[in-house]
Amino acid sequence: MQNEMCLATQQLSKQLLAYEKQNFALGKGDEEMISTLHYFSKVVDELNILHSELAKQLADTMVLPIIQFREKDLTEVSTLKDLFGLASNEHDLSMAKYSRLPKKRENEKLKTEVVKEVANARRKQHLSSLQYYCALNALQYRKRIAMMEPMLGYTQGQINFFKKGAEMFSKRMDSFLSSVSNMVQSIQGELDAEADTMRVSQQDLLSVNESVYTPDSDVTSPAINRNLIQKAGYLNLRNKTGLVTTTWDRLYFFTQGGNLMCQPRGAVAGGLIQDLDNCSVMAVDCEDRRYCFQITTPTGKSGITLQAESKKEYEEWICAINNISRQIYLTDNPEAVAIKLNQTALQAVTPITSFGKKHESLRPSQNVKNMEMESDKIIPKELSSKPDCTELIAPGTPIQFDMVLPASEFLDQNRGGRRTNPFGESEDSKNDEEDSLLQQMFVVRFLGSMAVQSDDTNEVIYEAMRQVLAARAIHNIFRTTESHLMVTTKSLRLIDPQTQVTRTTFELASVTQFAAHQDNKRLLGFVVRVTESLGEESMSANIFESNTEGEKICYAISLGKEIIEAQKDPEALAQLMMSMPLTNDGKFKLLNDQSEEDGAIPEERGEESEA
């Protein structure tokens, strides 16, 4: 027994020295305790030879407090943790019911019951979490007492039990033990004060309004922050489990730089789920669920579908992802840049959402033209190196965001008999297109169109891009119309990918300016000059987003114009055909035929679909 006690005392000294290497999550005040345990280690080594009859003293003063700490305090924390987990699971179940509430056919009674169930679950989860956190806060004090008190009783028992204790220890040791005892009492006092503070805080937190626990409590006018460059919160993630079946998992999402991260419950850290740089985000209707939106990759591939729990979260997530996709977070002051973009958009745009409103609403007023003419007389254009945005686009110019066939034209297409093209094209025009030396098709999405006042410089295209993108962000217009853009030596045709019906045609000769965005390579635009019925000329800028680089589409347009000029001189046309690669049927070959990878549609496949 004596030898066993000596061996145990030696091991105790080593364990006291090794305590500082333990990675304890709640380490408040451990520095002072570690230095104290080091001193206790030296004392234990000195008392190693005096252990003979300390079994009873150890059982009463050392073992019992540790057992109480393990059986009482740790068990209490473990139990509260399990209760918190059960409350969280109940909250997830209630949120799942709430998320499945239909949007189209709402049942007010069912909705009221589900909302009340969610509120009760959240309140229960909140209460259990507060109790669990309070127990954790108390544990950091109790574990220090559980370490200090046994050692204090053990050391005092050693001194009192052995007659030689007084000869071996000086007054310095007595003062040290007294200071340790005062430290334990001080920690106990801090614990009592902390418990009172936590009790008051818990009462204050639980006395808040019930609307705090109600999801989507302010549907009519939620306070939405559109300048976010980072966002975090719970969302429902749509997962396909079969050919036609899907599941929705409620997970915690957060943005980190240009990445969207996801952290499942219980995970130590989050993982990358989507790169947001140059991505697009739009609202979608999915399985009759509310507040759904989809993130699309830069290549045009559909990414993930998410569901927010409220209108405020829904719109803030869309705005935040939209801001991050522009890589605003890489600037020196991203918050200021986001605010400036949104303020500029509010001052610059007035949306029109139908293509049925023609050039009368798009054309700048005659007064603006007169003002420009007068200003040109006073200040020559040669003096300005870069035109002002008001010279390019009149302030308050409306923007049209979609392409919709008028109802009369749609009915004409579906009448019996021979199918006619609503835009006045005939079979002869199609044959002319087949005889064209250039045919290249690209996948594009129409973003917007607006009237412009000048086509002398590419700056008018860049300004139109800025105003169209800003208008979409401000007015939450995230849907886009996908089309196939056919570039030939005669025209630019926008074709419906489903029906192969031509939506609109721009004569190539009327395209006066075209350019791709300098930073976002997938943005491009072109200016079209047309003559109205009264003989007046009007100009409009059309902005698109493509699956391929905009420079490649601009190159195809430029080549088409070169072919038009070369066709006037047979020798020049022959020289141009010798300098460019041709397909097997004698047509110009573009982009090294990398159409599949870059998002362009091969000319052969386009002809088959049109046939």
Salt bridges, closest charged atoms under 4 A:
GLU20 OE2 - HIS38 NE2 3.54
ASP30 OD1 - LYS143 NZ 2.90
ASP60 OD2 - LYS56 NZ 3.20
GLU71 OE2 - ARG70 NH2 3.25
ASP73 OD1 - ARG142 NH1 3.92
GLU76 OE1 - ARG142 NH1 3.62
GLU90 OE1 - LYS124 NZ 3.04
ASP92 OD1 - ARG250 NH1 3.40
ASP92 OD2 - ARG265 NH2 2.97
GLU106 OE2 - ARG290 NH1 3.86
GLU117 OE2 - LYS97 NZ 3.36
ASP196 OD1 - ARG199 NH1 2.75
GLU210 OE2 - ARG123 NH1 3.53
ASP285 OD1 - LYS103 NZ 3.21
ASP285 OD2 - ARG479 NH2 3.95
GLU287 OE2 - ARG238 NE 3.10
GLU309 OE2 - ARG122 NH2 3.03
GLU309 OE1 - ARG250 NH2 3.68
GLU313 OE2 - LYS231 NZ 3.17
GLU315 OE1 - ARG226 NH2 3.46
GLU316 OE1 - LYS231 NZ 2.82
GLU316 OE2 - LYS312 NZ 3.00
ASP412 OD1 - ARG415 NH1 2.58
GLU433 OE1 - ARG493 NH1 2.34
ASP455 OD1 - ARG529 NH2 2.84
GLU463 OE2 - ARG466 NH2 2.70
GLU482 OE1 - ARG445 NH1 3.69
ASP496 OD2 - ARG503 NH2 3.11
GLU532 OE1 - ARG363 NH2 3.77
GLU537 OE1 - ARG529 NH1 2.60
GLU545 OE1 - ARG445 NE 3.34
GLU545 OE2 - ARG522 NH1 2.98
GLU565 OE1 - LYS568 NZ 3.52
ASP593 OD2 - LYS589 NZ 3.85
GLU596 OE2 - ARG605 NH1 3.34
ASP598 OD2 - LYS552 NZ 2.42
GLU603 OE2 - LYS587 NZ 3.86
GLU607 OE2 - LYS587 NZ 3.59
GLU610 OE2 - ARG493 NH1 3.91
